[in-house]
Amino acid sequence: MATHIEIEVLKKKLDSGEKIFLIDTLAAESYEMYHIKGAVSVPYGEDFIAQFEAKVGAPKDAEIITYCASHSCQLSSLAANALEAAGYTNVGHYADGLAEWRATGYPTEGERA
């Protein structure tokens, strides 16, 4: 089961420049509007793993953190489970997602950032 990542932990990892793969699992249109700075768009769907491997190409032991819209959105949890099932061994899940990130005032990128 993917590790639950709190906002403070994610922010610290991003600020430190630590090598992580941050994955936005929402639709591409949402990503274009705004996303956490440094995130890669890999919308969750039936071909998620193939898309992840094509776009990200992370090693199986790399730190990967998924997120979606908010704690009520399940896309990032489903994506984290799919990554683990595909053999990725260091997967985290930032459950509170964009809603908490933006409410806290942390930086986002995109057309409406």
ABEGO torsion letter per residue (X at the ends): XBBBBBAAAAAAAAAAGBBBBBBBABBAAAAAABBBBGBBBBBBBAAAAAAAAAAAGBBAABBBBBBBABAABAAAAAAAAAAAAAGBABBBBBAAEAAAAAAAGBBBBEAAX
